[in-house]
Amino acid sequence: MVKLYSRYIPQFLISFKTTRSKISQIGWNIISFIYPNVCLGCHNVITEASSVCHNCFVELKYKVPSENSCRLCSKVKPEDSTICFNCHKYEPNFFEAKTCFIYEELIKKLILGLKYNNKMRSIDFLGRQLALKFMENNNASFLDDWKNLDLIIVPVPLHKKRLVKRGFNQSAMLAKSLYKKLKRQDVNVSINFRALTRCKFDAPQKNLSVKDRRKNLEDAFLVKYIDDIKNRNILLVDDVLVSGATANSCSKELLEKGARSVRIISVAHTDKSF
């Protein structure tokens, strides 16, 4: 009797799996009809599996390293120098920085929508752009091949009060998305969410001068678990690089606690010196 039933079990499982797949597809079609996939930029309905339509993607100002890029932060520099005015005046603690986009219009809308309006759909899109930037084979000779550095991905932390208010750390979510996408490409990276904490609850940075930003961030970050980062190469993930004050303060603390080097990757930066 057992042998008789066992002949039909595999076929039953196959039929059940096929039926479940069809039901799932029907369910997904219904959900897509009720909640259509809309572009995060223009809000038009899009059929492709993306968060941004082709027209909006074309409008994004992708950052490509060139002879006019600062060798440290990749922002625009004077023709007669290898670094920008900001890096000359405030020498960075980090080794170098990569960024995906110039912080204008659409990308600004995506990042602010994520930070303040909980538009989580942008995480996958932005994480994919970070991964593409990480894997980019730059012609600029000052940029290392990051794939061979055995990097630890560390997000720029939020203070716990701001984390409670916002409900999430956008840099941590971007870091996680980047990590998953790099692991699928068999890149030798790891991720650490506890390596760096924000111990100082400071005023918002957006309305401060560069000098005040740096003063505001003095002793703002802390490495609690030194063994996590000792003699390791760190890849610090942030959403926007403005003056570089946050990245510099984080890098200073990481290096003082024994990190071998710190590199920065961000979704966007303001393409100007302060």
Secondary structure by P-SEA (a helix, b strand, c coil): caaaaaaaaaaaaaaaaaaaaaaaaaaaaaaaaacccccccccccccccccccaaaaaacbbbbbccccccccccccccccccccccccccccccccccccccccaaaaaaaaaaccccccaaaaaaaaaaaaaaccccccccccccccbbbbbcccccaaaaaaacccaaaaaaaaaaaaaaaaccbbbbbcccccccccccccccccaaaaaaaaccccccccccccccbbbbbbbcccccaaaaaaaaaaaaaacccbbbbbbcccccccc
